[in-house]
C-alpha cells in the first residue's frame, strides 16, 4: 500500500520543528484517524480535509486512512497542518504522484470549499523550513508576501486545493466556480510618529529620555497627572535607531505568531511600542494560555518599548512577572504540553503618580491621601522591581513660565541623531563580545573597565553601597548609565562626574 509523505512545521514558541506527515490506507471501514499528539484543532483537520478534497472534484478514499504526525512526542496545535494532511492523503490514495511532494513543506488551513486560508506564524515557520534544508514551501496566497521575506525560501502560493493538486498532476481536479477572490494586501498608511518638540518644558525628563534611548536603559517617571509622562514615553521609540536586519526578522517573527503583522509593510524596521492597559492579566503581559503558550505584550515589545502607564495600578503579580525578561531578555513559559521560549529584550518605561490622588508634590498642600495610603500606593512597585530600573526621575508639573517660554524643545530628529552616535560608539566598543548597548553588558565587565580607566570614578557609588543606600545590582546599573552619559558626550570612558550624574538620575531626589 502506498504511503504518502510530506512535511509541515509546528511552532513551539518561536522555534519551528519540521513535522513529517505520513498517510496510509489500511483495510477497514471508512474512517480517518490522526495520531501524533494532535490537539483538537489538528484532530478536526480530517473533516476539513475530506470536505476540501470532495469540493475539488477529487475522490475521497473509501477505506480506513491513518494520518501520522511525527515526531509523535511533539505537541501539534492549530490548523497549519491541513494542507500537508490533504496532500499526503491524496498521495496514499494514488491521485497524485509522490514526486516533489516529499521534499516540499506545505503550510495552510483548508476551508470546506477547498480554499486555502492564511495562518499565523508563517514567517518563523518558513524560516525554520529553510534552516532545516527545506527551502521549497507551499503557503496560502494571502501569506505569500510574508513568506517571501525569508531569505533563501522558494515560495509557491496557492489559493485552492484543486490548484495544487493540478500542479502535482491530479486528473480531474476542478476549482469550483463563484469562489470569492483572495483578499489583496494593501499597505496601511504609516502613522506619523509623535515629535519630542511637542513636549513643553521638562528639561530634566527629556534628558533622562535621551539617556534611556542612547543606552537601552529602563526608565521610571513619577509625577502628577498632566505633567507629560505619557507624552514622553510615547516619543521614546522615535529616538531609537532602526532595527538591524537580524533584529527586524526576529521582531517580525514575534508579530507573525501573534497575528499582528501586516506583510504589505514588509519587515518591521522600527522598534515596536506596546502600552497595555493596567487591567492586563499576567498572560496578556508576559504570555501564556493553555496548552502551548503564546507571546504577550512583553514579547511584542521585543527590541522596542514596553510602557506601563499608571504602573502601581497593575496587579502585583503582573509586575513581578517582568523580573525574568528584565534580567535575561527572554521569557520561558512552561505549560503541561510544552514550554514556549520568546525573546523579550525591551526597554521598560513606567509612569506613576506620587500618590493615589496624584497631588503629593511640593509641600503636598492639596493632597487628600493619608500617609498609610501613600505608603501602600508606593509599595505596589516593589524594591526588587525598582532595583532593576536604571533611571528614575521626578517629572514636575508644567508651570506658566514653561507654557509662555518662547524657546521650543529639541525635535525628535535632533535628539535621535545624538542617540545614533552614542549607539555607534557602544557597538564599536562591545562588538567583539556580541553586545550592542551598554544595557546588555554584565556589571562585572563595566566595573573592571571603569576602574581601569579612572579609579576615582566609582568612589561615590561604592560609598553608597557601603552605607546600604545601593545594592550591587543598583551600582551596576548606575555604572551602565555613566557609560552612556560618556558616550553622549563623546568621551571614551566615564569619569567621576558621569557616575555622579548617573547616580542622581536614579535617586529621584533622594540622598545617596
C-alpha positions as CSV (number, residue, x, y, z in Angstrom):
1,X,0.0,0.0,0.0
2,X,1.3,3.5,-0.9
3,X,2.4,5.8,1.9
4,X,2.0,9.5,1.3
5,X,4.7,11.6,2.9
6,X,5.2,15.3,3.1
7,X,6.2,17.9,5.6
8,X,4.7,20.7,7.7
9,X,6.1,22.9,10.5
10,X,5.0,23.0,14.2
11,X,5.8,26.1,16.2
12,X,6.6,25.9,19.9
13,X,7.1,29.5,21.0
14,X,9.2,30.9,18.1
15,X,11.0,27.7,17.5
16,X,9.9,25.8,14.4
17,X,10.1,22.0,14.2
18,X,9.7,20.0,11.0
19,X,6.7,17.6,11.1
20,X,6.7,14.7,8.8
21,X,3.1,14.0,7.7
22,X,2.5,10.3,6.8
23,X,-0.7,8.9,5.3
24,X,-1.6,5.3,4.7
25,X,-4.7,3.4,3.6
26,X,-5.4,0.2,5.5
27,X,-8.3,-2.3,5.3
28,X,-11.3,-1.4,7.3
29,X,-14.4,0.7,7.4
30,X,-14.1,4.2,6.0
31,X,-12.6,6.3,8.8
32,X,-9.8,8.9,9.3
33,X,-7.5,8.7,12.3
34,X,-5.0,11.3,13.2
35,X,-2.2,10.3,15.5
36,X,1.0,12.0,16.8
37,X,-0.2,14.1,19.8
38,X,-2.6,16.4,17.9
39,X,-4.8,19.0,19.8
40,X,-8.5,19.4,19.0
41,X,-7.9,21.7,16.0
42,X,-5.4,19.3,14.4
43,X,-7.7,16.3,15.0
44,X,-10.6,18.2,13.4
45,X,-8.5,18.6,10.2
46,X,-9.8,15.2,9.0
47,X,-13.2,16.7,8.4
48,X,-11.9,19.9,6.8
49,X,-9.6,17.8,4.5
50,X,-12.3,15.4,3.5
51,X,-14.7,18.3,2.5
52,X,-11.9,20.2,0.7
53,X,-11.0,17.1,-1.4
54,X,-14.6,16.5,-2.4
55,X,-15.1,20.2,-3.2
56,X,-12.1,19.9,-5.5
57,X,-13.8,17.2,-7.6
58,X,-11.4,14.6,-6.3
59,X,-12.3,11.2,-4.9
60,X,-12.0,10.6,-1.2
61,X,-10.8,7.0,-0.5
62,X,-13.5,4.8,1.0
63,X,-11.3,2.9,3.4
64,X,-9.5,3.4,6.7
65,X,-7.0,6.3,6.4
66,X,-4.3,6.8,9.1
67,X,-2.5,10.1,9.3
68,X,0.6,10.2,11.4
69,X,2.4,13.4,12.5
70,X,5.9,12.7,13.7
71,X,7.8,13.2,15.9
72,X,4.9,11.8,17.9
73,X,6.2,13.3,21.2
74,X,6.0,16.9,19.8
75,X,2.6,18.6,20.5
76,X,0.8,19.8,17.3
77,X,-1.6,22.7,17.5
78,X,-3.6,24.8,15.1
79,X,-4.8,24.3,11.5
80,X,-1.5,24.9,9.8
81,X,-1.1,21.2,9.0
82,X,-4.3,20.9,7.0
83,X,-2.7,21.3,3.6
84,X,0.1,18.8,4.3
85,X,-2.5,16.3,5.5
86,X,-4.5,16.7,2.3
87,X,-1.5,16.3,0.1
88,X,-0.3,13.2,1.9
89,X,-3.8,11.7,1.8
90,X,-4.0,12.3,-2.0
91,X,-0.7,10.6,-2.5
92,X,-1.6,7.5,-0.5
93,X,-4.9,7.3,-2.5
94,X,-2.9,7.3,-5.7
95,X,-4.5,10.5,-7.0
96,X,-1.2,12.5,-7.2
97,X,2.3,11.0,-7.5
98,X,4.8,11.3,-4.7
99,X,7.3,13.2,-6.9
100,X,8.2,16.6,-5.4
101,X,5.6,16.3,-2.6
102,X,8.0,14.6,-0.2
103,X,10.7,17.4,-0.5
104,X,8.2,20.3,-0.1
105,X,6.8,21.9,3.0
106,X,3.1,22.6,3.0
107,X,1.5,25.1,5.3
108,X,-2.1,26.3,5.4
109,X,-5.6,25.9,6.6
110,X,-8.3,24.3,4.4
111,X,-11.9,25.5,4.2
112,X,-14.8,23.2,3.5
113,X,-14.9,24.6,-0.1
114,X,-11.3,23.8,-0.7
115,X,-9.9,27.3,-0.3
116,X,-6.5,27.6,1.4
117,X,-6.8,30.1,4.2
118,X,-3.9,32.1,5.8
119,X,-2.4,31.1,9.2
120,X,-0.4,33.0,11.7
121,X,3.3,32.4,12.3
122,X,4.2,31.9,8.6
123,X,7.5,33.8,8.8
124,X,9.1,31.8,11.6
125,X,7.7,28.6,10.1
126,X,9.2,29.2,6.7
127,X,12.4,30.4,8.3
128,X,12.6,27.0,10.2
129,X,11.9,25.1,7.0
130,X,14.8,26.9,5.2
131,X,17.1,26.4,8.2
132,X,16.4,22.7,8.1
133,X,17.3,22.5,4.4
134,X,13.7,22.6,3.0
135,X,13.6,25.8,1.0
136,X,10.6,24.8,-1.2
137,X,7.5,25.9,0.7
138,X,3.8,26.0,-0.3
139,X,1.8,28.6,1.5
140,X,-1.7,30.2,1.3
141,X,-1.8,33.0,-1.3
142,X,-2.6,35.5,1.5
143,X,0.6,34.6,3.3
144,X,2.9,34.7,0.2
145,X,4.2,38.2,0.8
146,X,5.2,37.3,4.3
147,X,6.8,34.0,3.4
148,X,8.9,35.7,0.7
149,X,10.5,37.9,3.3
150,X,12.6,34.8,4.4
151,X,16.0,34.8,2.6
152,X,16.5,31.6,0.6
153,X,12.9,30.5,0.6
154,X,11.4,29.3,-2.7
155,X,7.7,30.1,-2.1
156,X,4.7,28.7,-4.1
157,X,1.4,30.4,-3.3
158,X,-1.9,28.5,-3.6
159,X,-5.4,29.7,-3.2
160,X,-7.3,26.4,-3.6
161,X,-6.5,22.8,-3.1
162,X,-7.5,22.0,-6.7
163,X,-4.8,24.3,-8.0
164,X,-2.1,22.5,-6.0
165,X,-3.5,19.1,-7.0
166,X,-3.4,20.1,-10.7
167,X,0.2,21.2,-10.4
168,X,1.1,17.8,-8.8
169,X,-0.6,16.0,-11.7
170,X,-4.0,15.1,-10.3
171,X,-6.6,14.3,-13.1
172,X,-10.0,16.0,-12.9
173,X,-9.3,18.5,-10.1
174,X,-11.6,21.5,-10.6
175,X,-11.7,24.8,-8.8
176,X,-15.4,25.5,-8.0
177,X,-16.9,28.5,-9.8
178,X,-18.0,31.5,-7.9
179,X,-15.5,31.4,-5.1
180,X,-14.5,34.9,-3.8
181,X,-11.1,36.1,-4.8
182,X,-8.4,36.0,-2.1
183,X,-8.0,39.4,-0.4
184,X,-5.4,41.7,-1.8
185,X,-3.0,43.0,0.8
186,X,-3.0,46.8,0.9
187,X,-0.4,48.6,3.0
188,X,-1.9,50.7,5.6
189,X,-0.6,54.3,5.7
190,X,2.2,54.7,8.1
191,X,1.4,56.8,11.2
192,X,3.4,59.9,11.7
193,X,5.5,59.3,14.8
194,X,4.9,61.9,17.6
195,X,7.7,64.5,18.0
196,X,9.6,65.4,21.1
197,X,9.2,69.0,20.3
198,X,5.5,68.7,21.3
199,X,6.5,68.3,25.0
200,X,6.5,71.6,26.8
201,X,9.3,72.1,29.4
202,X,10.5,69.1,31.3
203,X,14.2,69.6,30.5
204,X,15.2,67.0,33.2
205,X,12.8,64.4,31.9
206,X,13.7,65.0,28.3
207,X,17.4,64.4,29.2
208,X,16.5,61.2,31.0
209,X,14.6,60.0,28.0
210,X,17.6,60.7,25.7
211,X,19.9,58.8,28.1
212,X,17.5,55.9,28.2
213,X,17.3,55.8,24.4
214,X,21.1,56.0,24.0
215,X,21.9,53.1,26.3
216,X,18.8,51.0,26.1
217,X,18.0,51.7,29.8
218,X,14.8,51.2,31.7
219,X,13.0,54.3,32.9
220,X,10.6,55.3,35.7
221,X,8.9,58.7,35.7
222,X,7.0,59.8,38.8
223,X,4.9,63.0,38.7
224,X,1.4,64.5,39.0
225,X,-1.3,63.9,36.3
226,X,-0.9,66.0,33.2
227,X,2.9,66.6,33.6
228,X,3.7,64.9,30.3
229,X,4.8,61.4,31.4
230,X,2.7,59.6,28.8
231,X,3.7,62.0,26.1
232,X,7.4,61.5,26.8
233,X,7.1,57.7,26.8
234,X,5.2,57.7,23.5
235,X,8.1,59.6,21.9
236,X,10.9,57.2,23.1
237,X,10.5,54.9,20.0
238,X,11.1,57.9,17.7
239,X,14.5,58.4,19.3
240,X,15.7,54.8,18.8
241,X,17.6,53.8,15.7
242,X,16.2,51.4,13.0
243,X,16.4,47.7,13.7
244,X,19.2,45.7,12.1
245,X,18.3,43.0,9.5
246,X,18.6,40.3,12.1
247,X,16.5,42.2,14.7
248,X,13.9,43.0,12.1
249,X,13.4,39.3,11.3
250,X,13.2,38.5,15.0
251,X,10.7,41.2,15.8
252,X,8.6,40.4,12.7
253,X,8.5,36.7,13.7
254,X,7.0,37.5,17.0
255,X,4.3,39.7,15.5
256,X,3.7,37.0,12.9
257,X,3.0,34.4,15.6
258,X,0.7,36.9,17.3
259,X,-1.2,37.7,14.1
260,X,-0.4,41.4,14.4
261,X,2.0,41.7,11.4
262,X,1.0,43.4,8.2
263,X,3.0,41.7,5.4
264,X,2.2,44.6,3.0
265,X,4.5,46.7,5.1
266,X,7.5,44.4,4.7
267,X,9.8,43.5,7.7
268,X,9.3,45.7,10.8
269,X,12.2,48.1,10.7
270,X,11.1,50.4,13.5
271,X,11.2,49.5,17.2
272,X,7.7,48.4,18.4
273,X,5.8,50.2,21.1
274,X,3.4,48.3,23.4
275,X,1.3,50.1,26.1
276,X,-1.1,47.5,27.7
277,X,-3.9,48.7,29.9
278,X,-3.4,48.5,33.7
279,X,-6.1,45.8,33.8
280,X,-4.0,43.4,31.7
281,X,-3.5,39.9,33.1
282,X,-0.2,38.1,33.5
283,X,-0.9,36.0,30.4
284,X,-1.6,39.2,28.4
285,X,1.6,40.9,29.5
286,X,4.2,38.1,29.5
287,X,2.4,35.4,27.5
288,X,0.7,32.2,28.5
289,X,-2.5,30.3,27.7
290,X,-3.5,26.7,28.0
291,X,-1.6,24.0,26.0
292,X,1.2,25.6,24.1
293,X,1.9,29.1,25.4
294,X,1.6,32.2,23.2
295,X,3.6,35.5,23.4
296,X,2.3,38.6,25.3
297,X,2.9,42.3,25.2
298,X,6.4,41.9,26.6
299,X,7.5,39.8,23.6
300,X,5.6,42.0,21.1
301,X,7.8,44.9,22.6
302,X,11.0,43.0,21.8
303,X,13.7,45.4,20.6
304,X,11.3,48.2,21.4
305,X,9.5,49.9,24.3
306,X,7.0,48.4,26.8
307,X,5.2,51.2,28.5
308,X,3.1,50.7,31.7
309,X,1.1,53.8,32.4
310,X,-0.2,54.1,35.9
311,X,2.2,51.3,36.8
312,X,1.1,51.0,40.5
313,X,-2.4,50.2,39.3
314,X,-1.2,47.0,37.6
315,X,-1.5,43.7,39.6
316,X,1.4,43.0,41.8
317,X,1.7,39.5,40.3
318,X,1.8,41.0,36.8
319,X,4.5,43.5,37.7
320,X,6.7,40.9,39.4
321,X,6.5,38.6,36.3
322,X,8.6,41.2,34.5
323,X,11.7,40.3,36.5
324,X,12.9,37.5,34.3
325,X,12.8,39.4,31.0
326,X,14.4,42.5,32.6
327,X,17.4,40.4,33.6
328,X,17.6,37.9,30.8
329,X,16.0,39.5,27.8
330,X,13.8,36.4,27.2
331,X,10.8,34.6,28.6
332,X,10.4,30.9,29.2
333,X,6.7,29.9,29.8
334,X,6.1,26.3,30.8
335,X,2.8,24.6,30.3
336,X,1.6,21.0,30.5
337,X,2.0,20.4,26.8
338,X,5.3,22.2,26.4
339,X,7.5,25.2,27.1
340,X,7.5,28.4,24.9
341,X,10.6,30.5,24.6
342,X,10.1,34.0,23.5
343,X,12.5,36.9,23.1
344,X,11.7,39.9,25.3
345,X,14.6,42.4,25.3
346,X,12.6,45.6,25.6
347,X,13.0,48.9,27.3
348,X,10.6,49.1,30.2
349,X,9.1,52.6,30.8
350,X,7.0,53.0,34.0
351,X,4.9,56.1,34.7
352,X,3.4,56.6,38.2
353,X,1.7,59.3,40.2
354,X,3.3,60.2,43.6
355,X,0.2,59.1,45.4
356,X,-3.4,57.9,44.7
357,X,-4.7,61.4,44.2
358,X,-1.6,62.5,42.3
359,X,-1.1,65.8,44.2
360,X,1.6,64.8,46.7
361,X,4.1,67.2,45.0
362,X,6.0,70.1,46.6
363,X,4.5,70.7,50.0
364,X,1.6,68.4,49.1
365,X,-0.9,71.0,50.4
366,X,-3.6,69.7,48.0
367,X,-3.0,66.0,48.6
368,X,-6.0,64.2,50.2
369,X,-4.3,60.9,50.8
370,X,-3.4,59.6,54.2
371,X,0.3,58.6,54.9
372,X,-0.8,55.0,55.0
373,X,-2.5,55.3,51.6
374,X,0.6,56.9,50.2
375,X,2.9,54.2,51.5
376,X,0.6,51.5,50.3
377,X,0.5,53.1,46.9
378,X,4.2,53.4,46.7
379,X,4.8,49.8,47.8
380,X,3.0,48.5,44.8
381,X,6.2,49.0,42.9
382,X,8.4,46.5,44.9
383,X,12.0,47.1,45.8
384,X,13.3,44.2,43.6
385,X,11.5,45.6,40.6
386,X,12.6,49.2,41.2
387,X,16.2,47.9,41.6
388,X,16.1,46.8,38.0
389,X,15.1,50.3,36.7
390,X,18.2,52.2,35.6
391,X,16.8,55.7,35.5
392,X,14.2,57.0,38.0
393,X,13.3,60.7,37.7
394,X,10.7,63.1,39.1
395,X,8.5,64.8,36.5
396,X,7.3,68.2,37.8
397,X,4.1,69.8,36.8
398,X,4.2,72.2,33.9
399,X,4.3,75.8,35.0
400,X,3.0,79.0,33.4
401,X,6.6,80.0,32.7
402,X,7.1,76.8,30.8
403,X,3.9,77.5,28.8
404,X,4.9,81.0,27.9
405,X,8.5,80.3,27.1
406,X,9.4,81.2,23.6
407,X,12.1,78.6,23.4
408,X,10.8,75.3,22.0
409,X,12.4,72.0,22.9
410,X,14.6,70.0,20.5
411,X,12.8,67.8,18.0
412,X,13.0,64.0,17.9
413,X,15.2,64.1,14.8
414,X,17.9,66.2,16.6
415,X,17.9,64.0,19.7
416,X,17.8,60.8,17.6
417,X,21.0,61.9,15.8
418,X,22.8,62.1,19.2
419,X,21.4,58.8,20.2
420,X,22.6,57.1,17.0
421,X,26.1,58.5,17.5
422,X,26.2,57.2,21.1
423,X,24.9,53.8,20.0
424,X,27.6,53.6,17.3
425,X,30.3,54.2,20.0
426,X,28.8,51.4,22.1
427,X,28.5,49.0,19.2
428,X,32.2,49.6,18.3
429,X,33.3,49.1,21.9
430,X,31.4,45.9,22.6
431,X,31.1,44.3,19.2
432,X,33.8,41.7,19.9
433,X,31.7,40.4,22.8
434,X,28.5,40.4,20.9
435,X,26.8,43.3,22.8
436,X,25.3,46.4,21.1
437,X,24.3,48.6,24.0
438,X,25.6,49.4,27.5
439,X,22.4,47.9,29.0
440,X,23.4,44.4,27.7
441,X,26.9,44.5,29.3
442,X,27.4,42.5,32.5
443,X,28.1,44.6,35.6
444,X,31.4,42.9,36.3
445,X,32.8,43.9,32.9
446,X,31.7,47.5,33.3
447,X,33.2,47.8,36.8
448,X,36.5,46.4,35.6
449,X,36.6,48.7,32.6
450,X,35.7,51.7,34.7
451,X,38.4,51.1,37.3
452,X,41.0,50.5,34.7
453,X,40.1,53.8,33.0
454,X,39.7,56.0,36.1
455,X,40.0,54.6,39.7
456,X,38.2,57.7,41.1
457,X,35.0,57.2,39.1
458,X,33.4,54.6,41.4
459,X,34.3,56.1,44.8
460,X,30.9,57.8,45.3
461,X,28.8,54.8,44.4
462,X,31.0,52.4,46.4
463,X,30.5,54.5,49.5
464,X,26.7,54.4,48.9
465,X,27.0,50.6,48.6
466,X,28.8,50.5,52.0
467,X,26.0,52.6,53.6
468,X,23.4,50.3,52.2
469,X,21.9,53.0,50.0
470,X,22.6,50.9,47.0
471,X,22.6,47.2,46.1
472,X,25.3,45.8,43.9
473,X,22.7,45.5,41.1
474,X,21.9,49.1,41.6
475,X,25.5,50.1,41.5
476,X,26.0,48.2,38.2
477,X,23.0,49.9,36.7
478,X,24.4,53.3,37.7
479,X,27.7,52.5,36.1
480,X,25.9,51.5,32.9
481,X,24.1,54.9,32.8
482,X,27.5,56.5,33.5
483,X,29.0,54.9,30.4
484,X,26.0,56.1,28.3
485,X,26.5,59.7,29.6
486,X,30.1,59.5,28.5
487,X,29.1,58.1,25.1
488,X,26.6,61.0,24.6
489,X,29.4,63.4,25.5
490,X,31.9,61.8,23.1
491,X,34.2,60.5,25.8
492,X,35.9,57.1,25.8
493,X,35.0,56.3,29.4
494,X,33.1,57.7,32.3
495,X,34.6,59.9,34.9
496,X,33.5,60.8,38.4
497,X,31.1,63.5,37.1
498,X,29.4,61.0,34.8
499,X,28.9,58.4,37.5
500,X,27.7,61.2,39.9
501,X,25.2,62.3,37.3
502,X,24.1,58.7,36.7
503,X,23.5,58.4,40.5
504,X,21.4,61.5,40.5
505,X,19.3,60.1,37.6
506,X,18.5,57.1,39.7
507,X,17.8,58.5,43.2
508,X,14.7,60.7,42.3
509,X,15.8,63.4,44.6
510,X,16.7,61.1,47.5
511,X,20.0,61.4,49.2
512,X,22.6,58.7,48.4
